[in-house]
Amino acid sequence: MRQSLTWLLPFVMLLSLSPAQAHHGWTGGETIEIEGTITAVRLGNPHGELTLDVDGESWTVEVGQPWRNERAGLEEGDLAEGVELRLSGEHSGERLMKAEQLWIDDEHYVLYPGRI
């Protein structure tokens, strides 16, 4: 019995880590820049999500966790419906972006300093 548990524990640990790494990892997509108007907002963990109208197309943009957004200098209301912004980040799917930095008016916010 003890011998069968010896191989089982590492296997179970590996399986439990795989989904988190796949979800939160960077895909290695190309860096792009888009501009648009926020039409929907969901901020929170594991990361925030914006829906942007970009030239009539709906884009989903992942932004940072609440602490990361705050550390970048974003305040409550900065990421709200109707706000126009420009974003730079990793193109990670069809009309899907993981934002690394963004600009609202002339203000620049860096969410992931190590990636730019």
TIMI-2910 file (N, C-alpha, C, CB; in pm, 1 decimal, decimal comma, always signed):
<rs>
+----------+----------+----------+----------+----------+----------+----------+----------+----------+----------+----------+----------+------+
!      n_x !      n_y !      n_z !     ca_x !     ca_y !     ca_z !      c_x !      c_y !      c_z !     cb_x !     cb_y !     cb_z ! resn !
+----------+----------+----------+----------+----------+----------+----------+----------+----------+----------+----------+----------+------+
!    +81,9 !   -119,6 !     +0,0 !     +0,0 !     +0,0 !     +0,0 !    +86,7 !   +126,4 !     +0,0 !    -93,4 !     -0,4 !   +120,8 !  Met !
!   +187,0 !   +128,0 !    +85,9 !   +272,6 !   +245,5 !    +96,5 !   +344,3 !   +272,6 !    -35,8 !   +374,8 !   +227,0 !   +209,5 !  Arg !
!   +385,6 !   +167,0 !   -104,9 !   +457,1 !   +182,5 !   -231,0 !   +365,7 !   +243,2 !   -338,5 !   +512,1 !    +46,4 !   -278,0 !  Gln !
!   +239,8 !   +205,4 !   -341,4 !   +148,9 !   +261,3 !   -441,4 !   +119,5 !   +409,2 !   -414,3 !    +18,2 !   +181,6 !   -444,2 !  Ser !
!   +119,1 !   +452,2 !   -289,5 !    +98,2 !   +592,8 !   -256,9 !   +219,6 !   +678,5 !   -292,0 !    +65,7 !   +607,6 !   -109,4 !  Leu !
!   +338,0 !   +619,1 !   -294,3 !   +459,9 !   +692,9 !   -325,4 !   +454,9 !   +752,0 !   -465,2 !   +581,4 !   +602,6 !   -311,5 !  Thr !
!   +407,2 !   +681,7 !   -562,6 !   +399,1 !   +735,0 !   -699,2 !   +272,0 !   +816,1 !   -720,9 !   +405,4 !   +621,1 !   -800,8 !  Trp !
!   +168,1 !   +787,7 !   -642,2 !    +40,3 !   +855,7 !   -660,2 !    +44,8 !  +1003,1 !   -618,1 !    -66,8 !   +783,7 !   -581,5 !  Leu !
!   +113,1 !  +1034,1 !   -509,0 !   +117,0 !  +1171,0 !   -458,7 !   +178,4 !  +1268,8 !   -560,0 !   +195,4 !  +1175,5 !   -328,5 !  Leu !
!   +295,5 !  +1243,7 !   -617,4 !   +348,6 !  +1338,0 !   -717,4 !   +256,9 !  +1351,6 !   -839,4 !   +487,4 !  +1293,1 !   -762,9 !  Pro !
!   +193,1 !  +1243,7 !   -880,0 !   +102,7 !  +1246,2 !   -994,4 !    -16,8 !  +1337,7 !   -966,1 !    +54,5 !  +1103,7 !  -1028,2 !  Phe !
!    -76,8 !  +1326,3 !   -849,0 !   -191,2 !  +1408,9 !   -811,0 !   -148,7 !  +1555,5 !   -801,0 !   -251,4 !  +1360,5 !   -676,6 !  Val !
!    -30,6 !  +1582,5 !   -746,2 !    +18,7 !  +1720,9 !   -735,9 !    +38,4 !  +1781,5 !   -874,5 !   +151,4 !  +1725,7 !   -656,5 !  Met !
!    +92,8 !  +1704,1 !   -965,7 !   +115,3 !  +1752,0 !  -1101,8 !    -17,3 !  +1784,8 !  -1170,7 !   +192,9 !  +1647,2 !  -1183,2 !  Leu !
!   -115,4 !  +1700,1 !  -1155,0 !   -246,1 !  +1724,3 !  -1214,9 !   -313,0 !  +1848,4 !  -1157,5 !   -335,6 !  +1603,9 !  -1195,0 !  Leu !
!   -298,6 !  +1872,9 !  -1030,0 !   -364,6 !  +1987,3 !   -969,1 !   -300,6 !  +2118,9 !  -1011,5 !   -361,8 !  +1974,8 !   -818,2 !  Ser !
!   -174,8 !  +2118,6 !  -1050,5 !   -107,4 !  +2241,7 !  -1092,7 !   -130,1 !  +2273,5 !  -1239,8 !    +40,9 !  +2231,0 !  -1065,8 !  Leu !
!   -154,0 !  +2177,6 !  -1322,1 !   -162,9 !  +2198,5 !  -1466,2 !   -267,5 !  +2300,6 !  -1509,3 !   -191,9 !  +2069,6 !  -1532,3 !  Ser !
!   -391,9 !  +2297,3 !  -1461,0 !   -490,5 !  +2395,5 !  -1507,0 !   -452,0 !  +2539,6 !  -1472,3 !   -625,7 !  +2363,8 !  -1447,1 !  Pro !
!   -396,7 !  +2562,1 !  -1355,2 !   -359,4 !  +2697,4 !  -1315,8 !   -248,4 !  +2750,3 !  -1404,5 !   -316,2 !  +2700,9 !  -1169,3 !  Ala !
!   -150,5 !  +2670,0 !  -1435,4 !    -42,3 !  +2715,3 !  -1520,0 !    -92,3 !  +2744,8 !  -1661,2 !    +69,1 !  +2611,4 !  -1523,5 !  Gln !
!   -179,9 !  +2664,6 !  -1712,1 !   -230,6 !  +2685,8 !  -1847,2 !   -313,8 !  +2812,9 !  -1853,4 !   -313,7 !  +2565,4 !  -1893,2 !  Ala !
!   -393,7 !  +2839,1 !  -1751,9 !   -480,8 !  +2956,1 !  -1753,9 !   -402,0 !  +3085,7 !  -1738,5 !   -584,8 !  +2945,6 !  -1643,9 !  His !
!   -304,5 !  +3087,4 !  -1649,1 !   -236,5 !  +3211,2 !  -1616,2 !   -108,6 !  +3234,3 !  -1694,0 !   -206,3 !  +3213,8 !  -1472,3 !  His !
!    -69,8 !  +3142,3 !  -1777,0 !    +53,6 !  +3158,7 !  -1851,2 !    +37,1 !  +3250,3 !  -1970,8 !   +104,7 !  +3025,3 !  -1896,1 !  Gly !
!   +149,1 !  +3302,0 !  -2020,0 !   +151,8 !  +3382,0 !  -2142,1 !   +166,9 !  +3286,4 !  -2257,9 !   +267,0 !  +3488,1 !  -2140,4 !  Trp !
!    +98,0 !  +3314,4 !  -2367,6 !    +97,3 !  +3220,1 !  -2479,9 !   +209,1 !  +3243,3 !  -2579,0 !    -33,3 !  +3227,5 !  -2551,4 !  Thr !
!   +278,0 !  +3355,9 !  -2569,4 !   +384,3 !  +3384,7 !  -2664,5 !   +333,2 !  +3446,4 !  -2793,3 !   +459,6 !  +3259,6 !  -2695,7 !  Gly !
!   +212,3 !  +3502,1 !  -2790,2 !   +155,2 !  +3567,0 !  -2908,3 !   +225,7 !  +3698,1 !  -2938,0 !     +5,6 !  +3591,3 !  -2889,2 !  Gly !
!   +196,0 !  +3752,6 !  -3054,5 !   +260,4 !  +3877,5 !  -3093,5 !   +205,7 !  +3993,7 !  -3011,0 !   +240,1 !  +3904,1 !  -3243,8 !  Glu !
!   +289,9 !  +4096,5 !  -2992,6 !   +247,9 !  +4217,1 !  -2922,1 !   +175,0 !  +4307,0 !  -3020,8 !   +369,7 !  +4291,0 !  -2857,7 !  Thr !
!    +55,7 !  +4350,7 !  -2980,5 !    -24,4 !  +4439,0 !  -3065,4 !    -70,1 !  +4558,6 !  -2983,7 !   -146,4 !  +4363,7 !  -3125,6 !  Ile !
!   -123,6 !  +4657,9 !  -3052,2 !   -181,0 !  +4775,3 !  -2989,0 !   -321,4 !  +4795,2 !  -3044,7 !    -92,3 !  +4901,7 !  -3012,4 !  Glu !
!   -416,4 !  +4823,2 !  -2955,3 !   -553,1 !  +4851,3 !  -2998,6 !   -605,7 !  +4973,7 !  -2923,6 !   -645,4 !  +4728,2 !  -2974,9 !  Ile !
!   -704,8 !  +5039,1 !  -2981,8 !   -773,0 !  +5151,8 !  -2918,8 !   -921,7 !  +5125,6 !  -2924,3 !   -737,4 !  +5286,7 !  -2988,0 !  Glu !
!   -990,8 !  +5161,3 !  -2817,5 !  -1134,0 !  +5140,6 !  -2817,2 !  -1200,9 !  +5201,3 !  -2696,4 !  -1164,5 !  +4995,4 !  -2823,7 !  Gly !
!  -1329,3 !  +5173,5 !  -2684,6 !  -1411,5 !  +5223,0 !  -2575,3 !  -1460,7 !  +5104,3 !  -2493,5 !  -1530,8 !  +5307,4 !  -2628,4 !  Thr !
!  -1448,7 !  +5115,3 !  -2362,4 !  -1492,7 !  +5007,5 !  -2273,4 !  -1645,2 !  +4999,4 !  -2276,0 !  -1441,1 !  +5030,3 !  -2127,8 !  Ile !
!  -1696,8 !  +4878,7 !  -2303,4 !  -1841,8 !  +4857,4 !  -2303,4 !  -1887,7 !  +4769,9 !  -2187,3 !  -1884,9 !  +4794,4 !  -2434,5 !  Thr !
!  -1795,2 !  +4696,0 !  -2125,3 !  -1828,2 !  +4613,8 !  -2008,4 !  -1701,4 !  +4593,0 !  -1926,3 !  -1890,3 !  +4476,1 !  -2051,2 !  Ala !
!  -1719,3 !  +4578,7 !  -1794,3 !  -1606,4 !  +4565,8 !  -1702,6 !  -1636,5 !  +4457,6 !  -1599,8 !  -1576,0 !  +4700,8 !  -1632,7 !  Val !
!  -1536,9 !  +4373,7 !  -1574,4 !  -1540,9 !  +4279,8 !  -1462,0 !  -1401,3 !  +4280,6 !  -1400,7 !  -1584,5 !  +4133,1 !  -1507,7 !  Arg !
!  -1388,4 !  +4348,7 !  -1287,6 !  -1259,4 !  +4356,4 !  -1221,1 !  -1260,0 !  +4263,0 !  -1100,9 !  -1227,3 !  +4502,0 !  -1178,1 !  Leu !
!  -1148,6 !  +4200,8 !  -1075,8 !  -1137,6 !  +4108,4 !   -963,2 !  -1034,8 !  +4001,8 !   -994,0 !  -1273,5 !  +4044,3 !   -931,2 !  Gly !
!  -1039,4 !  +3897,2 !   -915,4 !   -943,6 !  +3787,3 !   -931,3 !  -1004,1 !  +3677,0 !  -1015,1 !   -900,0 !  +3732,1 !   -794,7 !  Asn !
!   -930,7 !  +3598,7 !  -1089,2 !   -784,7 !  +3598,0 !  -1093,8 !   -726,4 !  +3711,9 !  -1176,2 !   -736,7 !  +3467,4 !  -1149,0 !  Pro !
!   -806,1 !  +3781,2 !  -1256,1 !   -763,5 !  +3900,2 !  -1329,5 !   -889,4 !  +3973,2 !  -1373,6 !   -671,8 !  +3863,5 !  -1452,8 !  His !
!   -873,6 !  +4100,2 !  -1404,6 !   -987,0 !  +4176,4 !  -1454,4 !  -1008,4 !  +4149,7 !  -1602,5 !   -966,4 !  +4325,9 !  -1429,7 !  Gly !
!  -1127,1 !  +4182,1 !  -1648,6 !  -1160,3 !  +4161,6 !  -1789,0 !  -1243,6 !  +4279,2 !  -1838,5 !  -1236,2 !  +4027,9 !  -1809,3 !  Glu !
!  -1200,9 !  +4335,6 !  -1951,4 !  -1273,5 !  +4444,3 !  -2014,9 !  -1327,7 !  +4395,4 !  -2147,7 !  -1183,2 !  +4568,6 !  -2034,3 !  Leu !
!  -1442,6 !  +4447,4 !  -2187,9 !  -1491,4 !  +4429,4 !  -2324,1 !  -1478,7 !  +4565,2 !  -2389,7 !  -1640,7 !  +4374,3 !  -2328,8 !  Thr !
!  -1413,1 !  +4567,8 !  -2504,8 !  -1387,0 !  +4692,5 !  -2576,3 !  -1453,2 !  +4691,3 !  -2712,1 !  -1237,2 !  +4716,0 !  -2591,4 !  Leu !
!  -1507,9 !  +4805,2 !  -2750,8 !  -1554,1 !  +4825,4 !  -2887,5 !  -1435,7 !  +4883,4 !  -2963,6 !  -1681,8 !  +4920,4 !  -2894,6 !  Asp !
!  -1381,1 !  +4805,9 !  -3055,9 !  -1267,1 !  +4847,7 !  -3137,6 !  -1314,3 !  +4849,5 !  -3282,7 !  -1142,3 !  +4751,5 !  -3118,2 !  Val !
!  -1342,5 !  +4966,4 !  -3333,6 !  -1390,4 !  +4981,6 !  -3471,4 !  -1509,2 !  +4891,6 !  -3501,9 !  -1278,5 !  +4952,0 !  -3568,9 !  Asp !
!  -1603,5 !  +4884,6 !  -3408,5 !  -1725,0 !  +4807,0 !  -3428,7 !  -1712,6 !  +4659,3 !  -3395,5 !  -1768,3 !  +4820,6 !  -3568,1 !  Gly !
!  -1594,1 !  +4614,2 !  -3355,9 !  -1574,8 !  +4474,4 !  -3315,7 !  -1554,8 !  +4467,3 !  -3165,1 !  -1453,6 !  +4411,2 !  -3389,7 !  Glu !
!  -1607,3 !  +4362,6 !  -3104,9 !  -1596,5 !  +4343,0 !  -2961,3 !  -1469,1 !  +4265,2 !  -2928,3 !  -1720,4 !  +4269,4 !  -2907,3 !  Ser !
!  -1381,9 !  +4323,5 !  -2847,5 !  -1257,8 !  +4260,8 !  -2803,1 !  -1267,0 !  +4231,9 !  -2654,3 !  -1135,5 !  +4350,7 !  -2834,1 !  Trp !
!  -1209,7 !  +4120,1 !  -2611,6 !  -1195,4 !  +4088,5 !  -2470,5 !  -1050,3 !  +4116,1 !  -2432,2 !  -1236,1 !  +3939,6 !  -2440,1 !  Thr !
!  -1031,9 !  +4194,8 !  -2326,7 !   -897,8 !  +4231,7 !  -2281,4 !   -882,4 !  +4193,1 !  -2135,5 !   -871,6 !  +4383,5 !  -2301,1 !  Val !
!   -782,9 !  +4109,9 !  -2107,6 !   -750,1 !  +4076,4 !  -1969,6 !   -656,0 !  +4182,5 !  -1915,9 !   -686,5 !  +3934,6 !  -1959,0 !  Glu !
!   -691,1 !  +4239,3 !  -1800,5 !   -603,8 !  +4333,3 !  -1731,3 !   -554,1 !  +4263,9 !  -1604,3 !   -678,5 !  +4468,8 !  -1698,0 !  Val !
!   -482,9 !  +4335,4 !  -1520,2 !   -423,9 !  +4272,8 !  -1402,5 !   -522,0 !  +4241,8 !  -1291,2 !   -318,1 !  +4359,5 !  -1349,4 !  Gly !
!   -468,6 !  +4174,6 !  -1189,7 !   -542,7 !  +4152,2 !  -1067,1 !   -561,1 !  +4287,9 !  -1000,1 !   -469,1 !  +4050,4 !   -972,7 !  Gln !
!   -653,4 !  +4300,5 !   -904,0 !   -675,6 !  +4430,6 !   -839,5 !   -546,5 !  +4493,1 !   -784,7 !   -776,1 !  +4415,2 !   -726,6 !  Pro !
!   -461,9 !  +4414,9 !   -719,3 !   -338,1 !  +4471,4 !   -663,3 !   -243,8 !  +4518,3 !   -773,5 !   -267,3 !  +4367,9 !   -574,7 !  Trp !
!   -240,8 !  +4449,9 !   -887,4 !   -152,9 !  +4488,4 !   -997,6 !   -202,0 !  +4617,8 !  -1063,2 !   -144,8 !  +4375,0 !  -1102,1 !  Arg !
!   -332,0 !  +4630,2 !  -1082,8 !   -388,5 !  +4752,2 !  -1139,1 !   -359,5 !  +4871,6 !  -1047,8 !   -540,4 !  +4736,5 !  -1160,5 !  Asn !
!   -376,8 !  +4851,1 !   -917,7 !   -350,0 !  +4957,9 !   -820,7 !   -202,1 !  +4996,2 !   -821,5 !   -392,6 !  +4914,2 !   -679,2 !  Glu !
!   -114,8 !  +4897,0 !   -825,2 !    +29,2 !  +4923,3 !   -827,3 !    +68,7 !  +5001,9 !   -952,6 !   +107,9 !  +4790,9 !   -820,7 !  Arg !
!     -2,6 !  +4980,6 !  -1063,1 !    +25,0 !  +5052,9 !  -1187,1 !    -24,6 !  +5198,0 !  -1180,1 !    -40,2 !  +4980,8 !  -1305,7 !  Ala !
!   -105,7 !  +5230,3 !  -1078,6 !   -155,4 !  +5366,3 !  -1062,9 !   -300,6 !  +5385,0 !  -1101,0 !    -73,2 !  +5457,7 !  -1143,0 !  Gly !
!   -367,3 !  +5277,3 !  -1142,2 !   -509,3 !  +5287,1 !  -1177,9 !   -593,5 !  +5304,9 !  -1051,6 !   -555,4 !  +5161,1 !  -1256,6 !  Leu !
!   -690,6 !  +5392,1 !  -1060,5 !   -779,9 !  +5416,7 !   -948,1 !   -920,7 !  +5372,1 !   -983,9 !   -778,5 !  +5565,7 !   -908,2 !  Glu !
!  -1006,3 !  +5363,0 !   -882,1 !  -1144,9 !  +5323,6 !   -905,0 !  -1208,0 !  +5419,1 !  -1005,8 !  -1225,4 !  +5322,6 !   -772,0 !  Glu !
!  -1273,5 !  +5365,2 !  -1105,4 !  -1337,9 !  +5445,2 !  -1207,7 !  -1253,9 !  +5464,6 !  -1333,1 !  -1373,0 !  +5577,2 !  -1151,6 !  Gly !
!  -1123,9 !  +5438,8 !  -1324,5 !  -1040,1 !  +5452,2 !  -1444,6 !  -1079,5 !  +5350,8 !  -1551,6 !   -891,7 !  +5434,8 !  -1408,6 !  Asp !
!  -1112,0 !  +5230,3 !  -1509,9 !  -1155,2 !  +5125,5 !  -1603,5 !  -1306,2 !  +5108,6 !  -1587,4 !  -1078,9 !  +4988,7 !  -1577,5 !  Leu !
!  -1380,4 !  +5193,8 !  -1655,7 !  -1526,6 !  +5194,2 !  -1644,0 !  -1587,8 !  +5203,8 !  -1782,7 !  -1575,5 !  +5311,6 !  -1554,5 !  Ala !
!  -1713,5 !  +5164,3 !  -1793,1 !  -1783,9 !  +5174,0 !  -1921,0 !  -1777,5 !  +5317,0 !  -1973,0 !  -1931,1 !  +5128,3 !  -1906,6 !  Glu !
!  -1752,6 !  +5329,9 !  -2103,7 !  -1746,8 !  +5459,7 !  -2167,8 !  -1607,4 !  +5519,6 !  -2176,2 !  -1834,9 !  +5552,8 !  -2096,3 !  Gly !
!  -1510,7 !  +5464,7 !  -2101,8 !  -1374,0 !  +5516,6 !  -2104,2 !  -1305,8 !  +5473,8 !  -2233,7 !  -1293,4 !  +5466,8 !  -1980,8 !  Val !
!  -1241,5 !  +5569,1 !  -2299,9 !  -1164,1 !  +5539,4 !  -2420,5 !  -1019,1 !  +5520,5 !  -2379,6 !  -1178,2 !  +5653,1 !  -2527,7 !  Glu !
!   -956,0 !  +5416,9 !  -2434,4 !   -818,4 !  +5389,1 !  -2399,3 !   -744,8 !  +5319,8 !  -2512,9 !   -812,7 !  +5304,7 !  -2274,2 !  Leu !
!   -613,6 !  +5320,2 !  -2500,5 !   -524,9 !  +5249,5 !  -2593,2 !   -450,3 !  +5146,7 !  -2509,9 !   -425,1 !  +5348,2 !  -2668,7 !  Arg !
!   -435,2 !  +5026,2 !  -2564,4 !   -368,9 !  +4918,3 !  -2491,8 !   -262,0 !  +4854,1 !  -2578,5 !   -470,7 !  +4812,9 !  -2446,0 !  Leu !
!   -160,0 !  +4803,9 !  -2513,8 !    -55,8 !  +4726,3 !  -2579,1 !    -42,8 !  +4597,4 !  -2499,7 !    +81,4 !  +4805,2 !  -2586,7 !  Ser !
!    -33,1 !  +4486,3 !  -2571,7 !    -20,2 !  +4359,4 !  -2501,5 !    -12,8 !  +4243,1 !  -2597,3 !   -135,1 !  +4340,0 !  -2406,6 !  Gly !
!    -25,1 !  +4126,2 !  -2540,3 !    -11,2 !  +4002,4 !  -2616,3 !   -143,4 !  +3962,7 !  -2680,0 !    +39,8 !  +3889,8 !  -2526,4 !  Glu !
!   -140,5 !  +3946,1 !  -2811,5 !   -256,8 !  +3897,0 !  -2886,0 !   -263,9 !  +3747,5 !  -2859,5 !   -246,5 !  +3928,8 !  -3041,9 !  His !
!   -364,5 !  +3705,9 !  -2782,8 !   -368,2 !  +3566,7 !  -2739,1 !   -487,0 !  +3488,9 !  -2793,0 !   -369,7 !  +3561,1 !  -2590,4 !  Ser !
!   -549,2 !  +3536,7 !  -2898,2 !   -661,5 !  +3466,6 !  -2959,5 !   -739,4 !  +3563,6 !  -3044,9 !   -752,8 !  +3402,5 !  -2852,9 !  Gly !
!   -841,9 !  +3512,8 !  -3109,4 !   -921,9 !  +3599,8 !  -3195,0 !   -993,0 !  +3705,4 !  -3110,7 !  -1024,3 !  +3517,3 !  -3276,1 !  Glu !
!   -958,4 !  +3831,5 !  -3134,1 !  -1011,6 !  +3946,0 !  -3060,1 !   -997,4 !  +3927,3 !  -2908,6 !  -1158,8 !  +3968,0 !  -3096,4 !  Arg !
!   -880,5 !  +3872,8 !  -2869,1 !   -848,1 !  +3852,3 !  -2727,7 !   -707,0 !  +3903,1 !  -2702,3 !   -861,0 !  +3701,8 !  -2687,4 !  Leu !
!   -691,7 !  +3985,6 !  -2598,9 !   -562,5 !  +4042,9 !  -2566,0 !   -537,1 !  +4034,3 !  -2416,7 !   -554,3 !  +4187,7 !  -2613,2 !  Met !
!   -411,7 !  +4011,2 !  -2381,0 !   -366,8 !  +4019,8 !  -2242,9 !   -285,8 !  +4149,1 !  -2233,2 !   -281,5 !  +3892,0 !  -2199,5 !  Lys !
!   -342,5 !  +4250,7 !  -2168,3 !   -281,8 !  +4384,0 !  -2165,5 !   -156,5 !  +4385,9 !  -2079,0 !   -382,3 !  +4487,3 !  -2114,0 !  Ala !
!    -52,4 !  +4449,7 !  -2131,7 !    +71,2 !  +4469,9 !  -2057,0 !    +81,7 !  +4614,8 !  -2009,4 !   +193,2 !  +4432,7 !  -2143,4 !  Glu !
!    +28,7 !  +4707,4 !  -2090,4 !    +28,3 !  +4849,5 !  -2055,8 !    -89,5 !  +4916,6 !  -2124,4 !   +162,1 !  +4917,7 !  -2096,4 !  Gln !
!   -130,8 !  +5031,0 !  -2070,5 !   -242,6 !  +5102,3 !  -2130,7 !   -228,4 !  +5251,9 !  -2108,7 !   -375,5 !  +5052,6 !  -2073,4 !  Leu !
!   -300,5 !  +5326,4 !  -2191,6 !   -301,8 !  +5471,7 !  -2185,2 !   -446,3 !  +5518,8 !  -2180,2 !   -226,9 !  +5534,1 !  -2306,4 !  Trp !
!   -475,8 !  +5606,4 !  -2084,8 !   -605,1 !  +5673,9 !  -2076,0 !   -572,6 !  +5822,7 !  -2086,0 !   -684,6 !  +5637,7 !  -1940,8 !  Ile !
!   -622,4 !  +5886,4 !  -2190,5 !   -581,2 !  +6023,4 !  -2223,5 !   -428,3 !  +6023,0 !  -2236,1 !   -630,3 !  +6127,7 !  -2113,3 !  Asp !
!   -359,1 !  +6106,2 !  -2160,3 !   -213,1 !  +6110,1 !  -2168,3 !   -145,8 !  +6032,6 !  -2055,8 !   -165,6 !  +6253,0 !  -2166,0 !  Asp !
!   -223,7 !  +5963,5 !  -1973,7 !   -167,9 !  +5887,8 !  -1861,4 !   -129,0 !  +5747,3 !  -1905,9 !   -268,8 !  +5880,9 !  -1745,1 !  Glu !
!     -9,6 !  +5704,9 !  -1868,7 !    +44,9 !  +5573,9 !  -1905,3 !    +48,1 !  +5485,7 !  -1781,8 !   +187,4 !  +5587,0 !  -1967,3 !  His !
!     -6,3 !  +5363,7 !  -1793,1 !    -11,3 !  +5268,3 !  -1682,9 !    +54,6 !  +5138,0 !  -1728,9 !   -159,0 !  +5243,5 !  -1635,9 !  Tyr !
!   +154,4 !  +5093,3 !  -1654,3 !   +225,8 !  +4970,1 !  -1688,8 !   +181,8 !  +4861,0 !  -1591,5 !   +381,9 !  +4990,8 !  -1684,0 !  Val !
!   +111,0 !  +4760,6 !  -1644,7 !    +62,1 !  +4651,1 !  -1560,8 !   +169,7 !  +4545,2 !  -1536,9 !    -60,4 !  +4586,7 !  -1624,9 !  Leu !
!   +247,5 !  +4515,4 !  -1638,8 !   +350,5 !  +4410,9 !  -1630,6 !   +484,9 !  +4470,8 !  -1672,8 !   +313,5 !  +4287,5 !  -1720,9 !  Tyr !
!   +555,8 !  +4539,1 !  -1581,2 !   +680,8 !  +4606,9 !  -1616,1 !   +785,7 !  +4514,0 !  -1677,7 !   +738,3 !  +4672,2 !  -1493,5 !  Pro !
!   +790,0 !  +4390,9 !  -1636,4 !   +890,1 !  +4297,4 !  -1687,6 !   +863,1 !  +4249,0 !  -1829,3 !   +898,8 !  +4179,7 !  -1597,2 !  Gly !
!   +749,4 !  +4284,6 !  -1887,0 !   +713,1 !  +4233,5 !  -2018,7 !   +724,3 !  +4338,4 !  -2129,2 !   +573,2 !  +4179,7 !  -2014,8 !  Arg !
!   +757,2 !  +4461,9 !  -2093,2 !   +766,8 !  +4564,9 !  -2198,0 !   +910,1 !  +4610,5 !  -2215,6 !   +677,4 !  +4685,2 !  -2164,4 !  Ile !
+----------+----------+----------+----------+----------+----------+----------+----------+----------+----------+----------+----------+------+
</rs>
